[in-house]
Amino acid sequence: MTSTPEYRAGFVSFVGRPNVGKSTLTNALVGEKVAITSSKPQTTRRAIRGIVHHKSGQLVLVDTPGMHRPRTLLGERLNSVVQDTLGDVDVIGFCVPADEKIGPGDRFINEQLDSFPRAKKVAIVTKIDAASKAAVAEQLLAVSALRDWEAIVPLSAVSRIQLDTVAAELIKLLPVSPQLYPSDQVTEELLEDRVSEFIREAALEGVQDELPHSLAVTIDDIVERDDRDLVEVYANLFVERDSQKGIVIGHKGQRLREVGERARAQIEPLVGKQVFLSIRVKVAKDWQRDPKQLGRLGF
């Protein structure tokens, strides 16, 4: 007779440079979009919990901002979010893309992992669908040289290659525990938080390099109109300079309308109703460096 493996549950955080696929991996494992994704660095700005349910265990994935050497007060606070999160998790998954050689940023993060002796460490080589087999093999060797990992898993979150393998490896490393969240829950994020993130993701699409860091979104109100089967969302989209306001709004408001359309397409399935979305673009001068404004914007 073989005994049934004990049920396990716990917290896992993915770390890595900005834009190595941490949020994409989180969403793929959860099976639903709980963290926004973008090709722009530092898309994730807070610890977002996604919950993965398996027969053998429950993974609580804590998606964090990319670790980096900060240049602003916002950057320092994002790094603090990462540090605080990693101190509490059971497993850290260090993500390195298969299509980029290991560089100083990766080595910097690997060194930081020594500050969290409690957590077990797993290496995850992401984006294997974007690299040749030889490049993937080379990256696996390079990653294995960094430290003694509990496991090294190559995967593609987009193509769903090896997703089940990484989930199984992570669950094996969690403590024996009952479920931490109900079986139907996939995130801790409030509706207001998810809506504001979908708006920010829509605004990030196609903007210039310096603008993504300057964008922040707050929600004034979400109103359900039962008589009209409608949800009204009133949001503010903050930038740091007047010139950026013009870029976000676009010629005759065209760009802002496109942002609204993209955001609504994501919000409507979430709320299950048609959405009226009002976005006001405002200037909060140099908010990334201003402690008071960072506080008002939720950082």
Backbone torsions as a table, in degrees:
resi	resn	phi	psi	omega
1	MET	NA	141.5	175.8
2	THR	-108.2	135.9	-179.3
3	SER	-81.1	149.4	178.1
4	THR	-73.2	131.8	178.7
5	PRO	-59.3	143.4	180.0
6	GLU	-68.3	144.6	-180.0
7	TYR	-70.8	138.0	-178.2
8	ARG	-125.7	149.5	176.8
9	ALA	-153.4	145.7	179.7
10	GLY	175.2	-170.5	-171.4
11	PHE	-109.9	135.3	179.8
12	VAL	-128.9	136.0	175.4
13	SER	-124.3	136.1	175.2
14	PHE	-95.1	130.4	177.4
15	VAL	-122.6	164.0	179.2
16	GLY	157.7	172.7	176.6
17	ARG	-59.6	160.5	173.6
18	PRO	-56.2	140.6	172.4
19	ASN	68.0	38.0	174.0
20	VAL	-103.0	2.6	175.1
21	GLY	103.1	19.3	-177.8
22	LYS	-65.2	-46.8	-178.6
23	SER	-68.8	-38.2	177.7
24	THR	-61.9	-41.0	178.4
25	LEU	-66.0	-43.0	177.8
26	THR	-57.6	-50.0	-179.3
27	ASN	-61.6	-40.5	-178.3
28	ALA	-65.0	-41.0	180.0
29	LEU	-69.5	-40.3	179.5
30	VAL	-69.4	-33.1	-177.7
31	GLY	86.6	12.2	179.8
32	GLU	-156.6	152.5	-178.0
33	LYS	-78.0	106.6	177.1
34	VAL	-112.4	-15.5	179.2
35	ALA	-130.2	134.9	-179.1
36	ILE	-73.4	154.6	-179.6
37	THR	-129.4	151.3	179.4
38	SER	-163.6	157.5	174.8
39	SER	-77.0	-9.2	-179.8
40	LYS	-80.1	140.3	178.4
41	PRO	-67.4	157.1	178.0
42	GLN	57.3	40.6	176.0
43	THR	-67.3	-45.1	179.9
44	THR	-78.9	131.2	-175.9
45	ARG	-122.5	-2.1	175.9
46	ARG	-151.2	171.1	179.1
47	ALA	-77.6	117.8	-177.8
48	ILE	-113.6	126.8	-177.5
49	ARG	-96.7	124.8	172.9
50	GLY	-116.5	138.6	-172.6
51	ILE	-112.7	125.3	-178.2
52	VAL	-110.5	125.3	-177.1
53	HIS	-105.9	122.8	176.2
54	HIS	-129.6	160.4	178.2
55	LYS	-59.6	-36.1	-174.3
56	SER	-90.5	-10.1	-178.7
57	GLY	175.3	176.8	-179.9
58	GLN	-125.1	120.9	177.5
59	LEU	-97.0	125.8	171.5
60	VAL	-104.7	104.4	-176.2
61	LEU	-88.7	125.6	178.8
62	VAL	-107.6	101.1	-179.7
63	ASP	-79.9	127.3	-174.9
64	THR	-120.4	164.0	172.1
65	PRO	-59.5	155.4	175.6
66	GLY	-67.4	135.8	177.6
67	MET	-73.6	135.5	-177.1
68	HIS	-157.9	168.3	174.3
69	ARG	-83.7	112.4	-170.4
70	PRO	-71.9	145.7	176.4
71	ARG	-115.4	-8.0	179.8
72	THR	-136.1	170.3	176.1
73	LEU	-63.2	-37.0	175.2
74	LEU	-58.6	-46.3	179.0
75	GLY	-58.3	-40.7	177.9
76	GLU	-63.0	-41.5	-178.4
77	ARG	-70.6	-34.2	176.5
78	LEU	-65.7	-41.3	176.9
79	ASN	-62.9	-35.9	177.7
80	SER	-63.7	-37.6	176.9
81	VAL	-59.1	-44.3	-179.8
82	VAL	-63.1	-48.7	-177.6
83	GLN	-59.9	-45.1	-179.1
84	ASP	-63.6	-39.9	-179.0
85	THR	-66.0	-46.4	-174.5
86	LEU	-65.9	-24.0	178.3
87	GLY	-69.7	-15.6	-173.7
88	ASP	-112.9	-7.9	-173.3
89	VAL	-89.9	161.5	179.4
90	ASP	-87.2	-33.4	-177.5
91	VAL	-136.7	138.8	173.5
92	ILE	-113.1	125.8	175.5
93	GLY	-102.7	112.1	-178.3
94	PHE	-88.0	112.8	-174.9
95	CYS	-95.4	128.0	177.4
96	VAL	-132.1	127.7	-179.2
97	PRO	-73.0	144.6	-178.6
98	ALA	-70.8	-23.6	-172.5
99	ASP	-97.0	12.1	176.5
100	GLU	-136.5	132.9	179.7
101	LYS	-65.7	150.2	177.7
102	ILE	-62.8	130.7	-176.5
103	GLY	-126.6	-171.8	-177.9
104	PRO	-57.7	-37.2	-179.9
105	GLY	-62.9	-41.1	178.2
106	ASP	-65.5	-42.6	-179.1
107	ARG	-66.4	-37.2	177.2
108	PHE	-59.6	-46.3	-178.9
109	ILE	-67.4	-42.4	178.5
110	ASN	-57.6	-40.4	177.8
111	GLU	-64.5	-37.4	-179.7
112	GLN	-63.5	-27.6	-177.3
113	LEU	-62.9	-23.6	177.7
114	ASP	-64.0	-19.1	179.9
115	SER	-75.9	-5.0	-176.4
116	PHE	-127.2	69.3	-174.5
117	PRO	-66.0	-22.8	-177.7
118	ARG	-66.6	-36.0	-173.4
119	ALA	-82.4	139.7	171.8
120	LYS	-77.9	147.0	-174.4
121	LYS	-113.9	131.3	177.8
122	VAL	-125.1	139.7	175.6
123	ALA	-99.8	134.4	179.9
124	ILE	-125.1	116.1	178.0
125	VAL	-92.3	109.5	-173.0
126	THR	-92.6	169.2	172.4
127	LYS	59.5	38.6	-178.4
128	ILE	-68.7	-17.4	177.0
129	ASP	-73.6	-13.0	-178.8
130	ALA	-99.8	6.4	-177.3
131	ALA	-134.7	157.2	177.4
132	SER	-72.7	162.5	178.6
133	LYS	-60.1	-37.5	179.7
134	ALA	-65.0	-40.6	179.8
135	ALA	-66.9	-38.3	178.2
136	VAL	-64.2	-45.2	-179.9
137	ALA	-61.1	-42.5	178.8
138	GLU	-62.8	-40.6	-179.3
139	GLN	-68.9	-37.7	178.2
140	LEU	-61.9	-39.9	177.0
141	LEU	-65.7	-42.8	-179.3
142	ALA	-63.9	-40.4	179.8
143	VAL	-67.9	-40.5	-178.1
144	SER	-64.0	-23.6	179.9
145	ALA	-78.1	-14.7	-176.1
146	LEU	-70.5	-40.9	-179.9
147	ARG	-168.6	178.4	178.2
148	ASP	-89.3	101.0	-176.3
149	TRP	-87.3	153.0	172.4
150	GLU	-67.1	-33.8	177.8
151	ALA	-161.6	154.3	173.3
152	ILE	-127.4	121.9	-176.0
153	VAL	-126.9	122.7	171.1
154	PRO	-87.0	141.2	-179.9
155	LEU	-157.3	167.5	167.7
156	SER	-129.2	113.4	179.0
157	ALA	-68.8	-38.2	-178.4
158	VAL	-64.6	-44.9	-179.4
159	SER	-89.5	-0.9	178.0
160	ARG	61.6	28.7	177.5
161	ILE	-82.5	124.0	176.4
162	GLN	70.4	15.8	178.2
163	LEU	-62.6	-45.5	179.8
164	ASP	-62.9	-35.1	180.0
165	THR	-65.0	-46.0	-178.6
166	VAL	-66.6	-37.7	178.0
167	ALA	-62.0	-45.2	-179.6
168	ALA	-63.5	-42.2	179.6
169	GLU	-63.7	-41.0	-179.5
170	LEU	-67.6	-43.4	-179.3
171	ILE	-61.8	-38.8	179.6
172	LYS	-57.4	-28.5	-175.7
173	LEU	-91.2	-4.8	-178.6
174	LEU	-82.3	158.2	176.7
175	PRO	-71.3	152.5	172.0
176	VAL	-63.6	126.5	-172.7
177	SER	-165.4	149.1	170.1
178	PRO	-70.1	171.6	176.5
179	GLN	-54.9	142.4	178.2
180	LEU	-97.6	-23.3	-179.0
181	TYR	-133.1	153.7	176.0
182	PRO	-59.3	153.5	-174.2
183	SER	-63.9	-20.9	-177.8
184	ASP	-98.3	3.9	-177.9
185	GLN	-95.7	131.5	-179.4
186	VAL	-113.9	-10.4	178.7
187	THR	-159.3	160.0	173.3
188	GLU	-94.0	-8.4	-174.7
189	GLU	-63.1	135.1	175.4
190	LEU	-75.7	157.9	179.2
191	LEU	-55.1	-43.9	-178.5
192	GLU	-59.6	-41.5	179.8
193	ASP	-65.3	-43.2	-177.4
194	ARG	-67.8	-39.1	178.8
195	VAL	-64.3	-45.0	-178.8
196	SER	-63.7	-36.2	178.9
197	GLU	-69.3	-38.2	177.6
198	PHE	-63.9	-36.2	177.8
199	ILE	-67.4	-42.5	-179.9
200	ARG	-65.7	-40.4	177.8
201	GLU	-60.2	-43.2	179.3
202	ALA	-63.6	-37.2	-179.5
203	ALA	-72.0	-26.8	-179.6
204	LEU	-71.2	-22.9	-175.5
205	GLU	-61.6	117.9	171.9
206	GLY	75.6	10.3	179.9
207	VAL	-85.9	163.7	-176.8
208	GLN	-71.4	164.3	-170.2
209	ASP	-58.0	-38.6	-174.5
210	GLU	-82.4	-13.3	-172.6
211	LEU	-78.0	-36.7	-175.4
212	PRO	-52.4	-42.0	-178.8
213	HIS	-65.2	-25.1	-174.7
214	SER	-86.7	-5.8	-176.9
215	LEU	-91.2	133.6	173.3
216	ALA	-143.3	149.5	-177.4
217	VAL	-128.6	135.6	170.4
218	THR	-125.4	155.9	178.8
219	ILE	-110.5	125.3	174.7
220	ASP	-81.3	-42.0	-175.4
221	ASP	-163.3	147.5	169.1
222	ILE	-126.2	116.9	-173.6
223	VAL	-118.8	124.3	176.0
224	GLU	-91.8	122.5	177.1
225	ARG	-100.7	91.6	-177.4
226	ASP	-62.2	-32.5	-177.7
227	ASP	-68.4	-22.7	-176.9
228	ARG	-119.1	8.3	-178.7
229	ASP	49.2	50.4	-171.9
230	LEU	-137.7	144.9	171.8
231	VAL	-115.5	126.2	178.3
232	GLU	-100.9	129.4	179.8
233	VAL	-120.0	125.9	179.4
234	TYR	-115.8	113.0	-172.1
235	ALA	-126.4	156.2	173.3
236	ASN	-116.9	134.2	176.4
237	LEU	-114.3	111.1	-174.9
238	PHE	-94.9	141.1	170.0
239	VAL	-126.9	175.1	-175.0
240	GLU	-98.7	-20.0	-176.2
241	ARG	-139.5	156.3	179.4
242	ASP	-59.9	-37.7	-178.9
243	SER	-63.3	-34.0	178.6
244	GLN	-70.0	-33.3	178.5
245	LYS	-58.9	-43.0	178.9
246	GLY	-63.1	-38.5	179.9
247	ILE	-65.0	-44.3	-177.1
248	VAL	-66.4	-40.8	-178.5
249	ILE	-73.4	-40.8	178.9
250	GLY	79.1	173.9	-177.9
251	HIS	-64.2	120.5	-179.7
252	LYS	55.4	29.8	175.8
253	GLY	78.5	10.8	-174.3
254	GLN	-63.1	-44.2	-176.3
255	ARG	-65.6	-41.1	-179.7
256	LEU	-65.3	-35.9	176.3
257	ARG	-63.0	-39.8	178.6
258	GLU	-65.0	-40.3	176.5
259	VAL	-59.1	-45.9	-180.0
260	GLY	-61.1	-42.2	-180.0
261	GLU	-63.7	-45.2	-179.9
262	ARG	-63.9	-42.9	-178.7
263	ALA	-65.9	-43.5	-179.9
264	ARG	-60.7	-37.3	-179.9
265	ALA	-61.2	-27.2	178.0
266	GLN	-90.3	-35.9	-174.9
267	ILE	-73.8	-37.8	-174.8
268	GLU	-61.3	-44.2	175.6
269	PRO	-62.9	-30.1	-179.3
270	LEU	-68.5	-42.5	-177.2
271	VAL	-94.4	-13.8	178.1
272	GLY	72.3	21.0	179.9
273	LYS	-145.0	167.7	170.6
274	GLN	-66.5	149.9	-176.9
275	VAL	-123.4	130.9	165.9
276	PHE	-98.5	121.0	-174.8
277	LEU	-118.8	120.4	175.9
278	SER	-110.3	119.3	179.1
279	ILE	-117.3	120.8	175.4
280	ARG	-104.6	127.2	-179.6
281	VAL	-92.0	125.7	-176.0
282	LYS	-129.2	155.6	177.5
283	VAL	-103.6	124.7	171.6
284	ALA	-119.8	95.0	-168.3
285	LYS	-54.8	123.7	176.7
286	ASP	47.4	43.2	-174.1
287	TRP	-63.1	-25.2	-179.0
288	GLN	-64.9	-20.0	-176.5
289	ARG	-111.2	1.8	-173.2
290	ASP	-108.7	111.5	-176.0
291	PRO	-56.4	-41.3	-178.2
292	LYS	-64.9	-45.8	-178.7
293	GLN	-68.8	-35.8	175.9
294	LEU	-59.6	-41.4	178.4
295	GLY	-61.9	-43.7	-179.4
296	ARG	-65.1	-31.9	-179.1
297	LEU	-87.7	3.3	173.0
298	GLY	93.0	18.6	179.7
299	PHE	-110.6	NA	NA
